[in-house]
Amino acid sequence: MSTTSTPRGPGGAVRAPRRTWPRLGPVEWWLLLVAVIWGGSYSAAKIATSQMPVLQFLVLRFGLTFLLLLPALRGLATTSWPAALAGASMLGANLLAIFVCETFGVSLTTASNAAFLISLCVAFTPLCEWWLLKTRPSLAVMAAAALSLLGAGLLAFQHEGGSARLAWGDGLMVLAAFLRGVMVCLTRRYGQRHMLPALTVTAVQMGVMTLGSAILMLAVHGSTAWPSLPRSVSFWSAMAFLVLLCTLFAFFVQNDAASRTSPSRVALLMGSEPLWGALIAVLWMGEQMALQGWIGGLLIVASAGWVTRAGEKAPA
């Protein structure tokens, strides 16, 4: 006989169980903070790249981060370090491809197209999760991805005259969005397999990205292409923000979170990045947003909240 009692109200009437909504856990809050930081990275990167060519900028940004993370390479001192190093290096190569596609893609298309197309990673990630991890996303996750994509479209094309024509830059942004989805899934699979500290994974990634950026710079510009370093306060303030917060802190959080929660949740929570970028641009840069843009941003935030309440249990 079952000993479970049915909750009853006054007079003995059966009382319906109260529905409770799961709240954001620590992992989700850290991811939202990263989204805010990355929202401000567009303005910082614009300031820095206006004073230094793109590939040289990438070498400096990731090189400085790698130097700061050199002590974290001690985490490779395991019996299976060759396989762990190979896995982390593969993630670094994928991350380098993302940054190269994004940086040059933005330079070859409109800002509105770039913002819209990179947000496709929200829709790509559940499909990548299905493909790479053999985990079929729930209907709620797929619906939330569609809602986030709609919001990104409203946010990106809020101004009149936005071009929907695909060009080389658009293709690079689509590729970057797809690689972002792949990155989240591969990080989760890699983390479960090798169990390296997140900071060690980030250090290896930065080393691979520094080397890769340097090789690209030499291939494109030659050995005499390195310019003198800027001396302006604006450049080094932007570089400090990008290295310490947007790269060092943000990638550590993402690597740690991707191994502790579902890839779809990571992508949808990080999908709020365009909204934070818009808010920072309005409050700091003095830009204006139309009502359509605010509606799109709210849809992105709503989709992120929806997926955290969809009943998925994050792995411990």
Rosetta blueprint (number, residue, H / E / L):
1 M L
2 S L
3 T L
4 T L
5 S L
6 T L
7 P L
8 R E
9 G L
10 P H
11 G H
12 G H
13 A L
14 V E
15 R L
16 A L
17 P L
18 R L
19 R L
20 T L
21 W L
22 P L
23 R L
24 L L
25 G L
26 P H
27 V H
28 E H
29 W H
30 W H
31 L H
32 L H
33 L H
34 V H
35 A H
36 V H
37 I H
38 W H
39 G H
40 G H
41 S H
42 Y H
43 S H
44 A H
45 A H
46 K H
47 I H
48 A H
49 T H
50 S L
51 Q L
52 M L
53 P L
54 V H
55 L H
56 Q H
57 F H
58 L H
59 V H
60 L H
61 R H
62 F H
63 G H
64 L H
65 T H
66 F H
67 L H
68 L H
69 L H
70 L H
71 P H
72 A H
73 L H
74 R H
75 G H
76 L H
77 A L
78 T L
79 T L
80 S L
81 W H
82 P H
83 A H
84 A H
85 L H
86 A H
87 G H
88 A H
89 S H
90 M H
91 L H
92 G H
93 A H
94 N H
95 L H
96 L H
97 A H
98 I H
99 F H
100 V H
101 C H
102 E H
103 T H
104 F H
105 G H
106 V H
107 S H
108 L H
109 T L
110 T L
111 A H
112 S H
113 N H
114 A H
115 A H
116 F H
117 L H
118 I H
119 S L
120 L H
121 C H
122 V H
123 A H
124 F H
125 T H
126 P H
127 L H
128 C H
129 E H
130 W H
131 W H
132 L H
133 L L
134 K L
135 T L
136 R L
137 P L
138 S L
139 L H
140 A H
141 V H
142 M H
143 A H
144 A H
145 A H
146 A H
147 L H
148 S H
149 L H
150 L H
151 G H
152 A H
153 G H
154 L H
155 L H
156 A H
157 F L
158 Q L
159 H L
160 E L
161 G L
162 G L
163 S L
164 A L
165 R L
166 L L
167 A L
168 W H
169 G H
170 D H
171 G H
172 L H
173 M H
174 V H
175 L H
176 A H
177 A H
178 F H
179 L H
180 R H
181 G H
182 V H
183 M H
184 V H
185 C H
186 L H
187 T H
188 R H
189 R H
190 Y H
191 G H
192 Q H
193 R H
194 H H
195 M L
196 L L
197 P L
198 A H
199 L H
200 T H
201 V H
202 T H
203 A H
204 V H
205 Q H
206 M H
207 G H
208 V H
209 M H
210 T H
211 L H
212 G H
213 S H
214 A H
215 I H
216 L H
217 M H
218 L H
219 A H
220 V H
221 H H
222 G L
223 S L
224 T L
225 A L
226 W L
227 P L
228 S L
229 L L
230 P L
231 R L
232 S L
233 V H
234 S H
235 F H
236 W H
237 S H
238 A H
239 M H
240 A H
241 F H
242 L H
243 V H
244 L H
245 L H
246 C H
247 T H
248 L H
249 F H
250 A H
251 F H
252 F H
253 V H
254 Q H
255 N H
256 D H
257 A H
258 A H
259 S L
260 R L
261 T L
262 S L
263 P H
264 S H
265 R H
266 V H
267 A H
268 L H
269 L H
270 M H
271 G L
272 S L
273 E H
274 P H
275 L H
276 W H
277 G H
278 A H
279 L H
280 I H
281 A H
282 V H
283 L H
284 W L
285 M L
286 G L
287 E L
288 Q L
289 M L
290 A L
291 L H
292 Q H
293 G H
294 W H
295 I H
296 G H
297 G H
298 L H
299 L H
300 I H
301 V H
302 A H
303 S H
304 A H
305 G H
306 W H
307 V H
308 T H
309 R L
310 A L
311 G L
312 E L
313 K L
314 A L
315 P L
316 A L
